[in-house]
Structures are given as structure tokens and as C-alpha cells.
């Protein structure tokens, strides 16, 4: 109704001005029979009202359609009436839809080609990295230690890109089974042993029991825990002085199993805590580290959500960070 009034408001105003002008002309010309003039105005209003009522009744569905938002694209193509304006609007919507779909199809095709190229490139780069790693692994000279460090960073970056690609087709790339958490923790820590040694950080493991297990995807859980451990090492290593220690705990909390990673590093600024799981967000600390991408915690959170696990993060600047992975089902 509001849309109908706004559309015809100018017509109503023009008619009022026209009736007023006609009466004024007759009055100035000496015709002072007011009842007749008012009757003529009434007739004019009567025909105007009939026209407006007819327009509203015949086009009511059309105005309602324009007034409310669409729940789906299919509603935009439902025929309402056979008026010229309605037909023109339907043709415009159809044309706009076809044009939009053509553009979306082209963009989607370009994106798929780009992602396919990136996936192939990542897999191709893993081979030369492995060859270089085998070449320098038994060399003890300091320069080769630097090469090994850079290789680890490159391998970590390639793994991040690879898991980003896998996340796009997550439903095709996970296998839920029983995973023993303390065993997995030791495997992840062993994977990062060189980083612990190089940065002189002591890893401590505290497990409430050797048999705590959950239903999850072992590969994705390994990746998630690796990202958390990697962040803990990275932000503990830059600590100026004092003992450098990272504690990985596994325990039961009510009916939940929990993996907790606690570091004593530089912590996270309070202003950054709300955004730590946003993609590409590096925060105040990340800006000072060249290898920070802002994708580790984002991918961890996405994978945890899709697997039905919870994730908690607590941190205080200058005192350290605590990250917990929470599993509802325990055995």
C-alpha cells in the first residue's frame, strides 16, 4: 500500500492543484455558484478515486511483490499479472539473471582453474623439497642448519596451502575413526622436535591416562594440533629471556576429552583476541614475524567446526597463551 501511494502521490497532488485552478478561474470570472463548483470537484474526485481503486485492486499482487524481499531466485520469475509494466519487469529480471549467471560461471571457471594449478604446484614442490632435505640432513655445518630451517618453513607453508585445498572438499577428505590422543600428541611433538631443539624450548606432556581416545579424523587432528604447536613455538621463541616451555596436556573434563597446549610466550594483545580465528589476521604479534600468514588458527577452527569439535583460546599479553581442542565423545 505504501508503495502504491508513493507512486501515485504526484498524480493526486496534480489533480488537487488542477481542481483548485479551475475553481479559481471560474470564481475570478464572476461565476460564484459554489455548490455547483463543489459538485464538479466531487465528480472529479469520484473518477480519480475510481481510477486509484482500480489500479490498486488489479495490481495489488504486483505491489506486494515489489515491497517484500525475495526468499529465492525462483520467486523473481513468478508471473503476477499481464500489465505492460509487470511484463517489462519480468523481462528485465530474466535478462539480469542470465547476465549474472554467465558472469558467475566465468568467474567460477577461472577460480577452479587457478585452484587446480595451485594444487598441482604444491604437490610438485613437495618432491624437490624432499630431495633437498635428504641432501642436507647429514650435513652439520651451520649454513646447512639454516637451509634445513628454511626447508621446514617452506614445507609448513606448502602443507597449509594443501590443507586449504582439502578444506574446499572436506566431505570427501575425512575418515572418522578411534584415535588415541596421547599417542597422537607424541607423534606431533616428534614432528616438531627440530624446532624445539633449535629454539631451545622444552616440551612437556601431561596425560591423565594413556588410553584417552576420541572419534575423529586422525589426519586433520594431526594438522590442527601441529598448527597450534607451531604457533606456540613461534611466539615462545621470540621471548627475550627466561625458561621456554610448552606444556601439552590431555585430560577428561566432565564428558569431554581435552587437548590443551599452554605456552609461556609473549601472549596475544587483548584487542586481537576476538579476531584470532579470522583468515589472514596476523595481529600485533604477527606483524613482527615474517612467516606469519594468519591462516593457521583459521584453518584449525574451520576443521574443528566441520568435525564437530570445539576450540577455546585464552591469552594474556606477556604471560602466554592456552589453546584447547575439545572432543564431545570419549571412550
GIPE-V959779 format. One record per residue. N is the residue number from 1. RES is the residue in one letter. SS is DSSP state (2 for helix, 1 for strand, 0 for the rest). D_CENTER is the distance of its C-alpha to the mean C-alpha in whole Angstrom. Layout:
BEGIN
n | res | ss | d_center
N | RES | SS | D_CENTER
N | RES | SS | D_CENTER
END
This chain:
BEGIN
n | res | ss | d_center
1 | X | 0 | 38
2 | X | 2 | 37
3 | X | 2 | 36
4 | X | 2 | 39
5 | X | 2 | 41
6 | X | 2 | 39
7 | X | 2 | 40
8 | X | 2 | 44
9 | X | 2 | 44
10 | X | 2 | 46
11 | X | 2 | 48
12 | X | 2 | 49
13 | X | 2 | 50
14 | X | 2 | 52
15 | X | 2 | 54
16 | X | 2 | 55
17 | X | 2 | 56
18 | X | 2 | 58
19 | X | 2 | 60
20 | X | 2 | 60
21 | X | 2 | 62
22 | X | 2 | 64
23 | X | 2 | 65
24 | X | 2 | 66
25 | X | 2 | 68
26 | X | 2 | 70
27 | X | 2 | 71
28 | X | 2 | 72
29 | X | 0 | 74
30 | X | 0 | 76
31 | X | 0 | 75
32 | X | 0 | 74
33 | X | 0 | 74
34 | X | 2 | 71
35 | X | 2 | 71
36 | X | 2 | 71
37 | X | 2 | 68
38 | X | 2 | 66
39 | X | 2 | 66
40 | X | 2 | 65
41 | X | 2 | 62
42 | X | 2 | 62
43 | X | 2 | 62
44 | X | 2 | 59
45 | X | 2 | 57
46 | X | 2 | 58
47 | X | 2 | 57
48 | X | 2 | 54
49 | X | 2 | 53
50 | X | 2 | 53
51 | X | 2 | 51
52 | X | 2 | 48
53 | X | 2 | 48
54 | X | 2 | 49
55 | X | 2 | 46
56 | X | 2 | 44
57 | X | 2 | 45
58 | X | 2 | 44
59 | X | 0 | 41
60 | X | 2 | 40
61 | X | 2 | 37
62 | X | 2 | 36
63 | X | 2 | 35
64 | X | 2 | 33
65 | X | 2 | 31
66 | X | 2 | 31
67 | X | 2 | 30
68 | X | 0 | 27
69 | X | 0 | 24
70 | X | 0 | 23
71 | X | 0 | 22
72 | X | 0 | 22
73 | X | 2 | 23
74 | X | 2 | 26
75 | X | 2 | 27
76 | X | 2 | 27
77 | X | 2 | 30
78 | X | 0 | 32
79 | X | 0 | 36
80 | X | 0 | 37
81 | X | 0 | 40
82 | X | 0 | 42
83 | X | 0 | 43
84 | X | 2 | 42
85 | X | 2 | 39
86 | X | 2 | 37
87 | X | 2 | 38
88 | X | 2 | 37
89 | X | 2 | 34
90 | X | 2 | 33
91 | X | 2 | 34
92 | X | 2 | 32
93 | X | 2 | 29
94 | X | 2 | 30
95 | X | 2 | 30
96 | X | 2 | 27
97 | X | 2 | 25
98 | X | 2 | 27
99 | X | 2 | 26
100 | X | 2 | 22
101 | X | 2 | 22
102 | X | 2 | 25
103 | X | 2 | 22
104 | X | 2 | 19
105 | X | 2 | 21
106 | X | 2 | 22
107 | X | 2 | 19
108 | X | 2 | 18
109 | X | 2 | 21
110 | X | 2 | 21
111 | X | 2 | 17
112 | X | 2 | 19
113 | X | 2 | 22
114 | X | 2 | 20
115 | X | 2 | 18
116 | X | 2 | 21
117 | X | 2 | 23
118 | X | 2 | 21
119 | X | 2 | 21
120 | X | 2 | 25
121 | X | 2 | 25
122 | X | 2 | 24
123 | X | 2 | 26
124 | X | 2 | 29
125 | X | 2 | 28
126 | X | 2 | 29
127 | X | 2 | 32
128 | X | 2 | 34
129 | X | 2 | 32
130 | X | 2 | 34
131 | X | 2 | 37
132 | X | 2 | 37
133 | X | 2 | 36
134 | X | 2 | 39
135 | X | 2 | 41
136 | X | 2 | 41
137 | X | 0 | 40
138 | X | 0 | 44
139 | X | 0 | 44
140 | X | 0 | 45
141 | X | 0 | 45
142 | X | 2 | 43
143 | X | 2 | 42
144 | X | 2 | 40
145 | X | 2 | 39
146 | X | 2 | 37
147 | X | 2 | 36
148 | X | 2 | 35
149 | X | 2 | 32
150 | X | 2 | 31
151 | X | 2 | 31
152 | X | 2 | 29
153 | X | 2 | 26
154 | X | 2 | 26
155 | X | 2 | 26
156 | X | 2 | 23
157 | X | 2 | 21
158 | X | 2 | 22
159 | X | 2 | 21
160 | X | 2 | 17
161 | X | 2 | 17
162 | X | 2 | 19
163 | X | 2 | 16
164 | X | 2 | 13
165 | X | 2 | 15
166 | X | 2 | 16
167 | X | 2 | 13
168 | X | 2 | 13
169 | X | 0 | 16
170 | X | 2 | 15
171 | X | 2 | 18
172 | X | 2 | 20
173 | X | 0 | 20
174 | X | 0 | 21
175 | X | 0 | 24
176 | X | 1 | 25
177 | X | 1 | 28
178 | X | 1 | 30
179 | X | 1 | 29
180 | X | 1 | 31
181 | X | 2 | 29
182 | X | 2 | 32
183 | X | 2 | 33
184 | X | 2 | 29
185 | X | 2 | 29
186 | X | 2 | 32
187 | X | 2 | 31
188 | X | 2 | 28
189 | X | 2 | 30
190 | X | 2 | 33
191 | X | 2 | 30
192 | X | 0 | 30
193 | X | 2 | 33
194 | X | 2 | 34
195 | X | 2 | 31
196 | X | 2 | 33
197 | X | 2 | 36
198 | X | 2 | 36
199 | X | 0 | 34
200 | X | 0 | 37
201 | X | 0 | 34
202 | X | 1 | 36
203 | X | 1 | 33
204 | X | 1 | 35
205 | X | 1 | 34
206 | X | 1 | 35
207 | X | 1 | 34
208 | X | 0 | 36
209 | X | 0 | 37
210 | X | 0 | 37
211 | X | 0 | 36
212 | X | 0 | 33
213 | X | 1 | 31
214 | X | 1 | 28
215 | X | 1 | 26
216 | X | 1 | 23
217 | X | 1 | 23
218 | X | 2 | 25
219 | X | 2 | 23
220 | X | 2 | 19
221 | X | 2 | 21
222 | X | 2 | 23
223 | X | 2 | 20
224 | X | 2 | 18
225 | X | 2 | 22
226 | X | 2 | 22
227 | X | 2 | 19
228 | X | 2 | 20
229 | X | 2 | 24
230 | X | 2 | 23
231 | X | 2 | 22
232 | X | 2 | 24
233 | X | 2 | 27
234 | X | 2 | 26
235 | X | 2 | 26
236 | X | 2 | 29
237 | X | 2 | 31
238 | X | 0 | 30
239 | X | 0 | 32
240 | X | 0 | 36
241 | X | 0 | 38
242 | X | 0 | 39
243 | X | 0 | 38
244 | X | 0 | 35
245 | X | 1 | 34
246 | X | 1 | 31
247 | X | 1 | 31
248 | X | 1 | 29
249 | X | 1 | 30
250 | X | 1 | 30
251 | X | 1 | 31
252 | X | 1 | 31
253 | X | 1 | 30
254 | X | 0 | 31
255 | X | 0 | 30
256 | X | 1 | 27
257 | X | 1 | 27
258 | X | 1 | 26
259 | X | 1 | 25
260 | X | 1 | 26
261 | X | 1 | 25
262 | X | 1 | 27
263 | X | 1 | 28
264 | X | 0 | 30
265 | X | 0 | 29
266 | X | 0 | 28
267 | X | 0 | 25
268 | X | 0 | 22
269 | X | 0 | 23
270 | X | 2 | 22
271 | X | 2 | 20
272 | X | 2 | 17
273 | X | 2 | 17
274 | X | 2 | 14
275 | X | 2 | 12
276 | X | 0 | 13
277 | X | 0 | 10
278 | X | 0 | 8
279 | X | 0 | 8
280 | X | 0 | 11
281 | X | 0 | 13
282 | X | 0 | 16
283 | X | 2 | 18
284 | X | 2 | 21
285 | X | 2 | 23
286 | X | 2 | 20
287 | X | 0 | 22
288 | X | 0 | 25
289 | X | 0 | 25
290 | X | 0 | 24
291 | X | 0 | 23
292 | X | 0 | 20
293 | X | 0 | 16
294 | X | 0 | 14
295 | X | 0 | 12
296 | X | 2 | 15
297 | X | 2 | 13
298 | X | 2 | 10
299 | X | 2 | 11
300 | X | 2 | 13
301 | X | 2 | 11
302 | X | 2 | 9
303 | X | 2 | 13
304 | X | 2 | 14
305 | X | 2 | 12
306 | X | 2 | 13
307 | X | 2 | 17
308 | X | 0 | 17
309 | X | 0 | 18
310 | X | 1 | 17
311 | X | 1 | 17
312 | X | 1 | 18
313 | X | 1 | 19
314 | X | 1 | 22
315 | X | 1 | 23
316 | X | 1 | 26
317 | X | 0 | 27
318 | X | 0 | 30
319 | X | 0 | 30
320 | X | 1 | 27
321 | X | 1 | 24
322 | X | 1 | 24
323 | X | 1 | 21
324 | X | 1 | 22
325 | X | 1 | 20
326 | X | 1 | 22
327 | X | 1 | 23
328 | X | 0 | 24
329 | X | 0 | 27
330 | X | 1 | 30
331 | X | 0 | 33
END
